[in-house]
């Protein structure tokens, strides 16, 4: 394929750097050159699906002038990825395991053989699950397994066991239930040498109520027929039976069980309406022979070091394992693969980032020195260490990509300001993006307080900023007159143009999607990026989400901070909690009362917050000034309430979880959390961090409102016993899972088929180690073309999941 690859990539890079303005060249405009170059490229060597993607991309450049800036950006990014993929594919021409790519329903080749087995109807059913190819089916792993391999005599049955019985039918009856005309009951009395047992199966639907079907069942299970039955042993008032047993008629001559469900470990698959497990099992059984001697992408030495079975064996045994040991080995191999390919992709992406050129910033300068002199406190040792790491990154000619973790109140904002000042004194602009207006406003006030004496202008851009002010901010930003901008998602909207963006700081990064963070980075030319979180992330989550980042950790609180006394209270202890608040307020302190999201509806949540605020003000604390803060207040109202509380004009702040981040009032010493059992440990730790920010003893009261609260107490004891955010986050991960810890909406977690970040931590560590070792030996994986091809397929799918 004859193309000037470097020139194409250069054109795309320049267009990106110039803000997607459709640059005019000597002969062509950017879009004209791309359209002609892509249209005239010979496509014969490309697979059909890639050829279609190429032609579609080429055609899009004919309409480039009609696209918005964000649409142009999306097209350019997509084109760069396409060129990278195609060039790499043509250069390496790796072998591809073609048989597994074949569709389940086709008129050619292997697909024709499969169609005879799967059938048109079964293929249509499998399509409902998104299974179209042999590979789709083979990699559609069971969600669970039931062990029917243990065969026992009837006399030895024990309730609660899962077993298989083999016996002869004494008699069989199949009839319509006298109580429900839509329900058909099959009853079989089965007997072996040791005893007999009555088995029942229930069938709902008009088809089973027909006399012909019922007579067919009676003939199938005629007296003296040899039958195998598998299921869970259950005790009823009539004695022991099997719950909803699987039944299969055996060959009298051999009496051997040759079944996909009876007398073996049976796979249980995720299903959807109209698709039965039996359809999937039969289809999988027919295609599994195709994986025999399937080439294994992992190097043999790596497999031996990590004691991994071959891939073809693992694929066969995950579906139909001979025994529990083989099932465990198959699961470990396939879980290792899921982690390994993700880690390889993250490490390669990190290496690519480190090969890019970025403007080095000056860590030494007058602005930073003046800032240090004006600070009313000394940085902790941990802050000084982290600042040194960040400034060293900024000084290098490659873009920084660092995650800063620090517990609540550890002083991450000060560190971020020093990094922003390094950008400003180097002639660049800095941006700080926060997930909520409350947090953005809090950062803005702090930066305004610190930067104004240094004559460094800073502005706030949120959705609530009025049009006139917004226009003024955008003009100053575009000319470079405004060096620092703080804001919410408003920073990544169209029309926000920086003249020279050098540093991006993203706070509470887990609340933004990967794509949103990338949009802010795209506002500059390879700016340095510092992401921050006050939600400590356990190592397994950090490796999965941020395996391509450098990580700094502030693991030390400022001096003078006392541990927050955390107490778990029952419903009857509410008066004691109110008494503590009265005592603290009487001594000049302040308190928070946090309400949970009572219902999914924001309106109900709002109604509840308003009603509770009124009750507390009129009935409980009539002599105190009680304020209300919730997420549906206008920005100006929220700001006024927070300012009033911070200035001591309010004694008690009743709030929803909007105070989780961004409200910094050192005089507040009590945090009362209603319905504490409804919160995760990490979120409770965040809320607790709103107090204890001054020198006085502070209190966190976790009020349980459920009557049966033993389990909740046990979980919340973790908070009562520890102030360590990382330990608490690890426990939260184990108790609730990664999606709940991070927030499911924009967690960015890849969708693993088998792997669990809670149960498979050892396997993740091993996969990370193996990936690191392999990348160090062969960064481009030139010696492993099959591994490279499989990695590309998997990485695209995983990273696409994380981008959405």
C-alpha positions in Angstrom: 0.0 0.0 0.0 1.8 3.1 -1.2 1.2 6.1 1.1 3.4 8.8 2.6 2.6 7.7 6.2 4.9 10.3 7.9 3.4 13.2 5.9 -0.1 12.1 6.6 0.6 11.9 10.4 2.4 15.2 10.3 -0.6 16.9 8.6 -2.9 15.5 11.3 -0.6 16.6 14.1 -0.3 20.2 12.7 -4.1 20.4 12.3 -4.5 19.3 15.9 -2.0 21.9 17.1 -3.7 24.7 15.2 -7.1 23.9 16.8 -8.7 22.1 13.8 -8.9 25.3 11.7 -8.6 23.5 8.3 -5.1 24.9 7.7 -4.3 26.3 4.3 -1.2 24.7 2.7 0.8 25.7 -0.4 -1.5 23.8 -2.7 -4.4 22.3 -0.7 -6.3 23.0 2.4 -5.9 20.3 5.1 -9.2 18.5 4.4 -8.6 18.5 0.6 -5.2 16.9 1.0 -6.6 14.2 3.4 -9.6 13.5 1.2 -7.4 13.0 -1.9 -4.7 11.0 -0.2 -7.1 8.6 1.5 -9.4 8.2 -1.5 -6.5 7.3 -3.9 -4.8 4.8 -1.6 -4.8 1.2 -2.9 -7.0 -0.8 -0.5 -6.6 -4.4 -1.8 -4.5 -5.5 1.1 -7.0 -4.5 3.7 -9.6 -6.7 5.2 -13.2 -5.8 4.1 -14.2 -4.2 7.5 -11.0 -2.1 7.6 -11.5 -1.1 3.9 -15.1 0.1 4.7 -13.7 2.1 7.7 -11.0 3.7 5.5 -13.5 4.7 2.8 -15.9 6.1 5.3 -13.1 8.2 6.9 -11.9 9.5 3.4 -15.5 10.6 2.5 -15.9 12.5 5.8 -13.1 14.9 4.8 -15.2 16.1 1.9 -17.5 17.7 4.5 -14.9 18.8 6.9 -15.8 22.5 6.6 -19.3 21.7 7.7 -18.2 20.1 11.0 -18.1 21.8 14.4 -14.7 22.0 16.1 -15.4 19.1 18.3 -16.6 17.0 15.4 -13.4 17.9 13.5 -11.4 16.8 16.5 -13.2 13.5 16.7 -12.6 12.8 13.0 -8.8 13.7 13.2 -8.4 11.5 16.3 -10.2 8.6 14.6 -8.0 9.1 11.4 -4.8 9.0 13.4 -5.8 5.8 15.1 -6.8 4.3 11.7 -3.5 5.1 10.1 -1.6 3.7 13.1 -3.6 0.5 13.1 -3.4 -0.1 9.3 0.3 0.8 9.1 1.1 -1.5 12.0 -0.9 -4.3 10.5 0.7 -4.0 7.1 4.2 -3.8 8.5 4.0 -6.8 10.7 1.4 -9.0 8.8 1.0 -11.2 11.9 -0.7 -14.6 11.5 -4.3 -14.6 12.4 -6.3 -17.5 13.9 -8.8 -17.4 11.1 -11.2 -20.3 12.0 -12.4 -18.5 15.1 -13.3 -15.4 13.1 -15.8 -17.3 11.0 -19.5 -16.4 11.5 -21.8 -18.9 13.1 -24.3 -18.5 10.2 -22.8 -18.4 6.7 -22.8 -20.4 3.5 -19.0 -20.8 3.3 -16.3 -22.9 4.8 -16.4 -23.7 8.5 -19.5 -21.6 8.9 -21.4 -24.1 6.7 -20.4 -27.0 8.9 -21.5 -25.0 12.0 -24.8 -24.0 10.4 -25.8 -27.7 10.2 -25.0 -28.0 13.9 -26.2 -24.6 15.2 -29.1 -24.2 12.8 -30.7 -21.0 11.6 -33.0 -20.8 14.7 -30.2 -21.3 17.2 -28.0 -18.8 15.3 -30.8 -16.2 15.6 -31.1 -17.0 19.3 -27.4 -16.6 19.9 -27.5 -13.3 18.0 -29.7 -12.0 20.8 -26.7 -12.3 23.0 -24.4 -10.6 20.5 -22.8 -13.9 19.5 -22.1 -13.9 15.8 -18.8 -15.7 15.3 -17.1 -18.8 16.6 -14.8 -16.6 18.8 -17.8 -14.7 20.2 -19.3 -18.1 21.3 -16.0 -19.5 22.7 -15.3 -16.4 24.7 -18.8 -16.2 26.1 -17.8 -17.6 29.4 -20.1 -19.2 31.9 -21.1 -17.0 34.9 -21.0 -20.0 37.2 -20.8 -23.8 37.3 -22.9 -26.5 39.0 -21.1 -29.6 40.0 -23.2 -32.7 39.1 -20.1 -34.9 38.9 -20.7 -36.6 42.3 -22.8 -39.7 41.8 -24.3 -41.2 45.0 -26.8 -44.0 45.9 -30.3 -42.8 46.9 -29.9 -44.0 50.4 -26.9 -41.8 51.0 -28.5 -38.5 50.0 -28.0 -35.6 52.3 -30.1 -32.4 52.1 -28.1 -29.4 50.7 -25.8 -31.5 48.5 -25.6 -31.3 44.7 -25.5 -34.8 43.3 -26.3 -37.1 40.4 -28.4 -40.3 40.8 -28.8 -43.2 38.4 -31.7 -45.5 38.6 -34.6 -47.2 36.8 -38.1 -45.7 36.5 -40.7 -47.5 38.6 -43.5 -45.4 37.3 -44.1 -42.0 35.6 -47.0 -39.7 35.4 -47.4 -36.4 33.4 -50.5 -34.3 33.9 -52.0 -30.8 34.0 -52.1 -29.3 37.5 -55.7 -29.3 38.9 -55.0 -25.9 40.4 -53.4 -24.2 37.4 -54.4 -25.2 33.9 -51.2 -23.5 32.5 -48.9 -25.7 34.6 -47.9 -29.3 33.6 -46.3 -31.6 36.2 -44.0 -34.5 35.4 -43.6 -37.0 38.2 -41.1 -39.9 38.2 -40.4 -42.5 40.8 -36.8 -43.5 40.4 -35.2 -46.6 42.1 -31.7 -48.0 42.5 -30.3 -50.8 44.6 -30.5 -48.8 47.8 -33.8 -47.1 47.7 -36.3 -45.0 45.7 -37.0 -41.2 45.3 -39.9 -39.2 43.8 -38.8 -36.5 41.4 -40.9 -33.7 40.0 -40.5 -31.2 37.2 -42.8 -28.3 36.3 -43.5 -26.9 32.9 -45.4 -23.7 32.3 -47.1 -23.0 28.9 -49.8 -24.1 26.5 -47.4 -26.4 24.6 -46.8 -28.6 27.6 -50.5 -28.8 28.4 -51.2 -30.6 25.2 -52.0 -34.3 25.6 -49.6 -35.3 22.8 -46.6 -33.8 24.7 -47.6 -35.4 28.0 -48.0 -38.8 26.4 -44.6 -38.4 24.8 -43.0 -37.9 28.3 -44.7 -41.0 29.6 -43.3 -43.1 26.8 -39.8 -41.5 27.2 -39.8 -42.4 31.0 -41.5 -45.7 30.7 -41.0 -48.3 33.5 -37.5 -49.9 33.7 -36.0 -47.0 31.6 -32.5 -46.2 32.9 -32.4 -42.5 33.9 -29.8 -40.1 35.3 -30.9 -37.2 37.4 -28.9 -34.3 38.8 -29.8 -31.5 41.2 -29.8 -30.1 44.7 -31.1 -32.4 47.4 -34.0 -30.8 49.2 -36.1 -32.0 52.2 -39.9 -31.8 51.8 -42.8 -33.1 53.9 -42.8 -36.1 51.6 -39.1 -36.8 52.2 -36.0 -36.1 50.2 -36.1 -35.1 46.5 -34.1 -33.2 43.9 -35.0 -29.6 43.3 -36.0 -29.0 39.6 -33.7 -31.9 38.5 -32.0 -32.3 35.2 -33.0 -35.6 33.6 -31.5 -37.8 30.9 -32.3 -41.2 29.5 -29.3 -43.5 29.4 -28.3 -46.3 27.0 -29.3 -49.5 28.8 -26.5 -51.4 27.1 -23.7 -49.1 28.3 -25.3 -47.3 31.2 -22.7 -44.5 30.7 -23.5 -40.9 31.2 -22.6 -38.9 28.1 -24.3 -35.6 28.6 -23.8 -31.9 28.6 -25.7 -31.5 31.9 -25.9 -34.8 33.8 -23.0 -36.3 35.9 -20.6 -33.5 35.2 -19.7 -29.9 36.1 -22.3 -28.0 34.1 -21.7 -24.4 32.8 -24.3 -21.8 33.6 -24.4 -18.9 31.1 -25.8 -15.4 31.2 -29.1 -15.5 29.4 -31.7 -13.3 27.8 -35.3 -13.7 26.9 -35.9 -16.5 24.4 -32.4 -18.1 24.8 -31.9 -21.2 26.9 -28.8 -22.6 28.5 -29.3 -25.7 26.4 -28.9 -23.8 23.2 -25.7 -22.3 24.3 -24.2 -25.5 25.7 -24.9 -27.4 22.5 -23.5 -24.7 20.3 -20.3 -24.4 22.5 -19.9 -28.2 22.5 -19.9 -28.2 18.7 -17.4 -25.3 18.2 -14.9 -26.2 20.9 -13.0 -28.8 18.8 -11.9 -25.8 16.7 -9.7 -24.6 19.5 -7.7 -27.8 19.4 -4.0 -26.8 18.9 -5.1 -23.1 18.8 -1.9 -21.1 18.7 -1.1 -19.6 22.1 -0.1 -15.9 22.0 1.8 -16.0 25.3 5.4 -17.0 25.1 6.1 -20.4 26.5 8.7 -19.1 29.0 6.1 -16.7 30.4 3.5 -19.4 30.7 6.0 -21.7 32.5 7.1 -19.0 35.0 3.5 -18.2 35.9 2.3 -21.8 35.8 -0.4 -21.1 33.1 -2.0 -23.9 31.1 -2.2 -23.6 27.3 -4.9 -21.4 25.9 -6.8 -24.1 24.0 -7.0 -26.2 27.1 -8.2 -23.3 29.2 -10.9 -22.5 26.6 -12.2 -26.1 26.6 -12.1 -26.5 30.3 -13.8 -23.2 31.2 -16.9 -24.5 29.4 -16.8 -28.2 30.2 -14.2 -28.9 32.9 -13.4 -32.5 33.7 -13.1 -31.6 37.4 -12.8 -28.7 39.8 -9.0 -28.6 39.6 -9.1 -28.2 35.9 -11.8 -25.5 36.2 -9.6 -23.6 38.6 -6.6 -23.8 36.2 -8.7 -22.7 33.3 -10.1 -19.7 35.2 -6.7 -18.6 36.3 -5.3 -18.7 32.8 -8.2 -16.7 31.3 -8.2 -14.2 34.2 -4.5 -13.7 33.7 -5.1 -13.0 30.0 -7.7 -10.4 30.8 -5.3 -8.5 33.2 -2.2 -9.1 31.1 -3.6 -7.6 27.9 -4.9 -4.6 29.7 -1.6 -4.0 31.5 0.3 -4.5 28.2 -1.9 -1.8 26.6 -1.5 0.6 29.5 2.3 0.1 29.6 2.6 0.6 25.8 0.4 3.8 26.0 2.6 5.1 28.8 5.7 4.4 26.7 4.2 6.2 23.7 3.3 9.2 25.9 6.9 9.3 27.2 8.2 9.4 23.6 6.1 12.6 22.8 7.7 16.0 23.0 6.3 18.6 25.4 7.4 22.1 26.5 9.6 21.8 29.7 8.5 24.2 32.4 10.8 26.1 34.9 10.6 24.7 38.4 12.7 27.5 39.8 11.5 31.1 39.6 10.3 34.2 41.3 6.6 33.4 41.5 7.1 30.1 43.4 9.6 31.7 45.7 7.2 34.6 46.5 4.4 32.0 47.1 6.5 30.1 49.6 7.3 33.3 51.5 3.6 34.3 51.7 2.4 30.8 52.8 1.3 31.0 56.5 2.4 27.4 57.1 5.2 25.0 56.3 4.7 22.2 53.8 4.7 18.8 55.3 7.5 16.4 54.4 5.1 14.4 52.2 4.0 17.6 50.4 7.6 18.6 49.8 8.4 15.1 48.4 5.4 15.3 46.0 6.2 18.8 44.9 9.8 17.7 44.0 8.4 14.8 42.0 6.0 17.0 40.1 8.5 19.8 39.4 11.0 17.2 38.2 8.3 15.9 35.7 7.5 19.5 34.5 11.2 20.1 33.8 11.4 17.2 31.4 10.7 17.7 27.7 7.9 15.0 27.8 4.4 15.5 29.0 3.8 14.8 32.7 1.0 12.3 33.4 0.9 12.0 37.2 -1.9 11.0 39.7 -1.7 12.7 43.1 -3.5 10.8 45.8 -4.0 12.4 49.2 -6.4 11.9 52.0 -8.9 14.5 52.9 -7.2 17.6 54.3 -3.7 16.5 53.3 -3.0 19.6 51.3 -3.2 18.6 47.6 -4.5 22.1 46.5 -1.2 23.8 47.7 0.8 21.3 45.6 -1.4 22.0 42.6 -0.9 25.8 43.0 2.9 25.3 42.9 2.6 23.3 39.7 0.3 26.0 38.2 2.8 28.7 39.1 5.6 26.8 37.4 3.5 26.9 34.2 2.7 30.6 34.6 6.3 31.7 35.3 7.3 29.7 32.2 5.0 31.7 30.0 2.2 29.1 29.8 -1.4 29.0 31.1 -2.9 26.6 33.6 -6.4 25.1 34.0 -7.9 23.4 37.0 -11.1 21.4 36.4 -13.4 20.1 39.2 -16.5 18.0 39.0 -19.0 20.3 40.8 -19.6 24.0 41.0 -19.2 23.9 44.8 -15.7 22.4 44.5 -14.7 24.6 41.6 -15.8 27.7 43.6 -13.9 26.5 46.7 -10.7 26.1 44.6 -11.3 29.5 42.9 -11.6 31.3 46.3 -8.4 29.6 47.5 -6.5 30.3 44.3 -7.8 33.9 44.3 -6.6 34.4 47.9 -3.1 33.0 47.1 -2.5 34.3 43.6 -3.8 37.8 43.7 -1.0 39.1 46.0 1.4 37.6 43.3 -0.4 39.6 40.6 -1.5 36.4 38.8 -5.0 36.8 37.5 -7.4 33.8 38.0 -11.0 33.4 36.9 -13.9 30.9 37.5 -15.8 29.4 34.6 -18.9 27.3 35.3 -22.3 26.9 33.8 -23.7 29.6 36.1 -21.3 32.3 34.8 -23.3 35.0 33.0 -22.9 35.6 29.3 -21.1 38.9 29.6 -18.6 37.7 32.1 -18.1 34.4 30.2 -17.3 36.3 27.0 -14.8 38.5 28.9 -13.1 35.3 30.4 -12.9 33.6 27.0 -11.4 36.7 25.3 -8.7 37.0 28.0 -8.0 33.3 27.8 -7.6 33.4 24.0 -5.2 36.3 24.1 -3.1 34.9 27.0 -4.1 37.7 29.3 -5.6 35.2 31.7 -3.0 32.8 32.9 -5.1 30.6 35.3 -8.7 29.3 34.8 -10.7 27.3 37.3 -13.9 25.6 36.3 -16.2 22.6 35.9 -17.1 20.7 32.7 -17.6 24.2 31.2 -13.8 24.2 30.5 -14.2 21.5 27.8 -17.0 23.2 25.9 -16.6 24.5 22.5 -15.4 28.1 22.3 -13.0 27.7 25.3 -9.6 28.3 23.6 -6.3 28.8 25.5 -3.5 30.7 23.8 -0.8 28.5 25.4 -2.1 25.8 27.7 0.9 24.2 29.5 -0.6 22.4 32.5 -4.0 20.7 33.2 -5.0 19.9 36.8 -8.0 17.7 37.2 -9.4 17.3 40.7 -11.5 14.3 41.9 -10.5 12.7 38.6 -12.6 9.6 39.1 -15.7 11.7 38.6 -14.8 12.5 35.0 -14.7 10.0 32.1 -11.5 9.4 30.2 -13.0 11.2 27.2 -13.8 14.3 29.3 -10.2 14.5 30.6 -8.9 14.0 27.1 -11.0 16.9 25.8 -9.4 19.3 28.3 -5.9 18.1 27.3 -6.8 18.7 23.7 -7.2 22.4 24.5 -3.4 22.6 24.4 -0.5 20.9 22.5 0.5 18.0 24.7 0.1 19.9 28.0 1.4 18.4 31.3 -1.4 16.7 33.2 -1.8 16.4 37.0 -4.9 14.5 38.2 -5.8 14.5 41.9 -8.1 12.5 44.1 -9.1 12.7 47.7 -10.6 9.2 47.3 -7.7 6.9 48.1 -7.6 4.2 45.4 -6.6 0.6 46.4 -3.6 -0.7 44.4 -5.6 -3.1 42.3 -7.9 -0.3 41.1 -5.0 2.1 40.6 -3.2 -0.5 38.4 -6.4 -1.2 36.4 -7.4 2.4 35.9 -4.1 4.2 36.0 -1.5 1.7 35.0 -0.2 4.3 32.5 0.3 7.0 35.1 3.0 7.9 37.6 1.5 8.0 41.1 2.4 10.4 44.0 0.9 10.0 47.4 0.6 12.5 50.2 0.5 10.2 53.2 0.9 12.7 56.0 -1.6 15.2 57.4 -0.6 18.7 58.5 0.7 19.0 62.1 -1.8 19.8 64.8 -4.6 17.7 63.4 -6.2 15.4 66.0 -7.9 12.1 65.1 -11.6 12.5 64.5 -13.6 10.6 67.2 -16.0 8.4 65.3 -19.0 6.9 67.0 -21.8 4.6 65.7 -25.2 5.4 67.1 -28.6 3.7 66.9 -32.0 5.3 66.4 -32.5 5.8 70.1 -29.2 7.8 70.4 -30.3 10.8 68.3 -31.0 13.0 71.4 -27.4 12.3 72.5 -26.1 13.4 69.1 -28.2 16.6 69.3 -26.8 17.3 72.8 -23.2 17.1 71.5 -24.0 19.5 68.7 -25.6 22.0 71.3 -22.5 21.7 73.5 -20.1 22.3 70.6 -22.1 25.3 69.2 -22.3 26.8 72.7 -18.5 26.8 72.8 -18.4 28.7 69.4 -18.0 25.7 67.2 -20.1 24.6 64.2 -21.7 21.4 63.0 -22.8 19.6 59.8 -25.9 17.4 59.6 -25.8 15.3 56.4 -28.8 13.7 54.8 -28.7 10.8 52.4 -30.3 10.6 49.0 -33.6 9.2 50.3 -35.0 8.3 46.9 -33.6 8.2 43.4 -35.7 11.3 42.6 -33.9 14.5 43.1 -37.3 16.2 43.8 -38.0 13.8 46.7 -34.5 14.3 48.0 -35.0 18.1 47.8 -38.3 17.9 49.6 -36.8 15.7 52.3 -33.9 18.1 52.9 -36.1 21.1 53.1 -38.5 19.4 55.5 -35.7 18.1 57.8 -34.1 21.6 57.8 -37.4 23.1 58.9 -37.8 20.5 61.7 -34.3 21.0 63.0 -34.6 24.8 63.0 -38.0 25.0 64.6 -38.1 21.9 66.9 -34.5 20.9 67.8 -32.3 23.9 67.5 -34.6 27.0 67.7 -31.9 29.1 69.3 -29.2 28.4 66.7 -28.8 29.6 63.1 -29.4 26.5 60.8 -28.6 26.7 57.1 -29.5 24.5 54.2 -27.3 23.3 51.3 -28.4 21.0 48.5 -27.4 20.3 44.9 -30.4 21.9 43.3 -29.8 25.4 44.7 -28.6 28.1 42.4 -24.9 28.6 42.4 -25.2 32.0 43.9 -27.3 30.5 46.7 -24.9 27.7 47.4 -22.0 30.1 47.4 -23.8 32.5 49.8 -24.6 29.6 52.2 -21.1 28.2 52.2 -19.7 31.7 52.7 -22.1 32.3 55.6 -21.1 29.0 57.2 -17.4 29.7 56.7 -17.7 33.2 58.2 -19.5 31.9 61.3 -22.9 33.4 60.4 -24.5 29.9 60.6 -24.1 27.5 63.5 -25.3 24.3 61.8 -25.4 23.4 58.1 -28.0 20.8 57.0 -26.8 19.4 53.7 -27.0 16.6 51.2 -23.8 14.9 50.1 -22.9 18.0 48.1 -20.6 18.8 51.1 -18.6 15.6 50.5 -16.0 17.7 48.8 -15.2 21.4 48.6 -16.4 22.8 51.9 -13.5 23.8 54.1 -14.5 25.2 57.5 -11.8 24.6 60.2 -14.2 25.8 63.0 -16.6 22.9 62.3 -16.2 20.1 64.8 -19.2 17.8 64.5 -20.4 15.8 61.5 -23.7 14.0 62.1 -24.5 11.6 59.2 -28.1 10.3 59.0 -28.8 6.8 57.6 -25.1 6.1 57.7 -25.7 2.5 56.6 -26.7 3.8 53.1 -23.2 5.2 52.4 -20.1 3.4 51.3 -17.1 3.6 53.6 -15.0 5.7 51.2 -17.9 8.3 51.0 -18.3 8.4 54.7 -14.6 8.9 55.1 -14.8 11.8 52.6 -17.7 13.3 54.6 -15.8 12.9 57.9 -13.0 14.8 56.4 -15.1 18.0 56.4 -14.4 18.2 60.2 -11.1 17.8 62.0 -9.5 20.6 59.9 -8.7 22.8 62.9 -6.9 22.3 66.1 -10.0 21.4 68.2 -11.2 17.8 68.9 -13.8 16.8 66.3 -16.5 14.2 66.2 -18.2 12.1 63.5 -21.5 10.6 64.5 -22.7 7.7 62.3 -26.5 7.4 62.9 -28.1 4.1 61.9 -31.8 4.2 61.1 -32.4 0.6 60.3 -33.8 -1.7 63.0 -31.7 -4.7 62.2 -28.3 -3.0 61.9 -25.7 -5.6 63.1 -24.2 -6.0 59.6 -24.1 -2.2 59.2 -22.4 -1.8 62.5 -19.8 -4.3 61.7 -19.0 -2.6 58.4 -19.0 0.9 59.9 -16.6 -0.3 62.7 -13.9 0.0 60.0 -14.4 3.8 60.1 -14.6 3.9 63.9 -11.3 2.0 64.2 -9.2 3.7 61.4 -8.4 7.1 60.1 -6.4 5.7 57.2 -8.2 6.4 53.9 -6.3 3.8 52.0 -7.1 1.0 54.5 -10.8 2.2 54.4 -10.9 2.2 50.6 -9.4 -1.3 50.5 -12.1 -2.6 52.9 -14.8 -0.7 50.9 -13.5 -2.4 47.7 -13.8 -5.8 49.4 -17.2 -5.2 50.8 -18.9 -3.4 47.9 -16.9 -4.0 44.8 -15.0 -1.5 42.5 -18.0 -0.1 40.7 -19.6 1.1 43.9 -16.4 2.4 45.3 -15.6 4.6 42.3 -19.2 5.4 41.3 -20.6 3.3 38.5 -21.5 6.1 36.0 -18.0 7.3 35.1 -15.7 4.9 36.8 -13.9 3.9 33.6 -13.6 0.3 34.7 -13.1 -2.2 32.0 -15.7 -4.9 31.7 -13.9 -8.1 32.6 -15.6 -11.4 31.6 -14.1 -13.4 34.5 -11.6 -11.3 36.5 -12.5 -9.7 39.8 -10.5 -6.9 41.2 -11.4 -8.1 44.7 -10.8 -11.9 44.4 -8.0 -12.0 41.8 -5.5 -9.4 43.1 -2.6 -11.9 43.1 -3.3 -12.7 39.4 -3.4 -8.9 38.6 0.0 -8.4 40.3 1.4 -11.4 38.4 0.0 -10.1 35.1 1.4 -6.6 35.7 4.8 -8.1 36.5 4.8 -10.2 33.3 3.7 -7.3 31.1 6.4 -5.0 32.6 9.0 -7.7 31.9 7.9 -8.3 28.3 7.7 -4.6 27.5 11.2 -4.0 28.9 12.5 -6.8 26.7 10.6 -6.0 23.5 8.7 -2.7 23.6 7.1 -3.1 20.2 6.5 -6.9 20.6 8.3 -7.4 17.3 9.2 -11.0 18.3 5.6 -11.8 19.1 3.5 -11.0 16.1 0.5 -13.1 17.2 0.6 -11.6 20.7 0.8 -8.2 19.1 -2.3 -8.9 16.9 -4.4 -10.3 19.8 -3.3 -7.4 22.0 -4.5 -4.9 19.4 -7.9 -6.5 19.3 -8.3 -6.7 23.0 -6.8 -3.3 23.8 -9.1 -1.6 21.4 -12.1 -3.2 23.0 -10.9 -2.6 26.6 -9.8 1.0 26.1 -13.0 1.8 24.2 -14.9 0.6 27.3 -12.8 2.8 29.5 -13.2 5.8 27.2 -17.0 5.7 27.3 
